[in-house]
């Protein structure tokens, strides 16, 4: 007989219904697919950002060399009214291009890192251990004449 003053503990093993298990497996699969998409997109954006950064660095080195040459030319042409004006304009345009390319590289790199972080988060939170086991075929036993 059960004592009403004492807590009753039941050891139960609950299994989700097949429909519930299928929904949970589908949710985990969708989340994993989204994580792969974010990881791929983040990797692509980070790769493009890296390329743009390396290209901007190369252009900056070219600008710096040209600017040193132009500074020397301006120093030589100090008494003249017109120095290497056109070359200076071209080099200034290169400097603006380098600055813009660097800003785009930083923005794409930040977006790429954010997408990679989201992909890792989605991948790690789509825990396959939380998936219910696949439904098993039930064995039916006749007990006392009942199926």
C-alpha positions as CSV (number, residue, x, y, z in Angstrom):
1,X,0.0,0.0,0.0
2,X,1.2,3.5,-0.8
3,X,1.8,6.0,2.0
4,X,0.4,9.4,1.1
5,X,2.9,11.1,3.2
6,X,5.9,9.6,1.4
7,X,6.8,10.7,-2.2
8,X,6.4,8.0,-4.7
9,X,9.2,7.6,-7.3
10,X,8.5,5.9,-10.6
11,X,11.4,5.0,-12.9
12,X,10.1,5.5,-16.4
13,X,11.8,5.4,-19.7
14,X,9.9,7.6,-22.1
15,X,10.4,7.4,-25.8
16,X,9.1,9.9,-28.2
17,X,6.4,8.9,-30.6
18,X,7.7,8.1,-34.2
19,X,6.2,11.4,-35.5
20,X,7.9,13.4,-32.7
21,X,11.2,11.6,-33.3
22,X,10.9,12.3,-37.1
23,X,10.3,16.0,-36.4
24,X,13.3,16.2,-34.1
25,X,15.5,14.5,-36.6
26,X,14.3,16.8,-39.3
27,X,15.0,19.9,-37.1
28,X,18.6,18.7,-36.3
29,X,19.2,18.0,-40.1
30,X,17.9,21.5,-41.0
31,X,20.1,23.1,-38.4
32,X,23.1,21.2,-39.6
33,X,22.4,22.2,-43.2
34,X,22.1,25.9,-42.1
35,X,25.4,25.5,-40.2
36,X,27.1,24.1,-43.4
37,X,25.7,27.1,-45.4
38,X,27.0,29.6,-42.8
39,X,30.4,27.9,-42.6
40,X,30.8,27.9,-46.4
41,X,29.6,31.5,-46.8
42,X,31.9,32.6,-44.0
43,X,34.9,30.8,-45.4
44,X,34.2,32.3,-48.8
45,X,33.9,35.8,-47.4
46,X,37.0,35.4,-45.3
47,X,38.9,34.2,-48.4
48,X,37.8,37.1,-50.5
49,X,38.6,39.5,-47.7
50,X,42.1,38.0,-47.4
51,X,42.7,38.3,-51.1
52,X,41.5,41.9,-51.1
53,X,43.7,42.7,-48.1
54,X,46.8,41.2,-49.8
55,X,46.0,43.0,-53.0
56,X,45.6,46.3,-51.1
57,X,48.9,45.7,-49.3
58,X,50.6,45.2,-52.7
59,X,49.0,48.4,-54.1
60,X,50.0,50.3,-50.9
61,X,53.6,49.2,-51.3
62,X,53.5,50.4,-55.0
63,X,51.9,53.7,-53.9
64,X,54.6,54.2,-51.2
65,X,57.5,53.6,-53.7
66,X,55.8,56.0,-56.2
67,X,55.2,58.6,-53.5
68,X,58.9,58.5,-52.4
69,X,59.9,59.1,-56.0
70,X,57.4,61.9,-56.4
71,X,58.6,63.5,-53.2
72,X,62.1,63.6,-54.6
73,X,60.8,65.0,-57.9
74,X,58.8,67.7,-56.1
75,X,62.0,68.6,-54.2
76,X,63.9,68.9,-57.4
77,X,61.2,71.0,-59.1
78,X,60.8,73.4,-56.2
79,X,61.7,76.4,-58.3
80,X,59.4,75.4,-61.2
81,X,55.8,76.3,-61.4
82,X,54.8,72.9,-62.6
83,X,56.1,69.7,-61.1
84,X,55.0,66.1,-61.6
85,X,51.3,67.1,-61.2
86,X,49.7,64.4,-63.3
87,X,51.8,61.7,-61.7
88,X,50.8,63.0,-58.3
89,X,47.1,62.9,-59.2
90,X,47.5,59.3,-60.4
91,X,49.2,58.3,-57.2
92,X,46.6,60.1,-55.1
93,X,43.9,58.1,-56.9
94,X,45.9,54.9,-56.1
95,X,45.9,55.9,-52.5
96,X,42.1,56.4,-52.4
97,X,41.7,53.0,-54.2
98,X,43.9,51.3,-51.5
99,X,41.9,52.9,-48.8
100,X,38.6,51.8,-50.3
101,X,39.8,48.3,-50.9
102,X,41.1,48.0,-47.4
103,X,37.7,49.1,-46.0
104,X,35.9,46.6,-48.1
105,X,38.3,43.9,-47.0
106,X,37.7,44.7,-43.3
107,X,34.0,44.7,-43.8
108,X,34.0,41.4,-45.7
109,X,36.4,39.9,-43.1
110,X,34.0,40.9,-40.3
111,X,31.0,39.4,-42.1
112,X,33.0,36.3,-42.8
113,X,34.0,35.8,-39.2
114,X,30.4,36.4,-38.1
115,X,29.1,33.9,-40.5
116,X,31.8,31.4,-39.4
117,X,30.9,31.9,-35.8
118,X,27.2,31.4,-36.5
119,X,28.0,28.3,-38.5
120,X,30.0,26.8,-35.6
121,X,27.3,27.7,-33.1
122,X,24.6,26.1,-35.2
123,X,26.7,23.0,-35.8
124,X,27.5,22.6,-32.1
125,X,24.0,23.2,-30.9
126,X,22.5,20.7,-33.3
127,X,23.6,17.9,-31.0
128,X,23.0,14.5,-32.5
129,X,23.0,13.0,-29.0
130,X,19.7,14.9,-28.5
131,X,18.2,13.1,-31.4
132,X,15.8,10.4,-30.3
133,X,16.7,6.9,-31.3
134,X,15.2,5.5,-34.5
135,X,11.8,3.9,-33.9
136,X,12.1,0.2,-33.4
137,X,9.6,-2.4,-34.6
138,X,7.5,-3.4,-31.6
139,X,7.2,-7.0,-30.7
140,X,3.7,-7.9,-29.7
141,X,3.2,-10.6,-27.2
142,X,0.1,-12.2,-26.3
143,X,-0.5,-11.9,-22.6
144,X,-3.5,-13.7,-21.2
145,X,-5.0,-14.1,-24.6
146,X,-4.8,-10.4,-25.5
147,X,-2.7,-9.2,-28.5
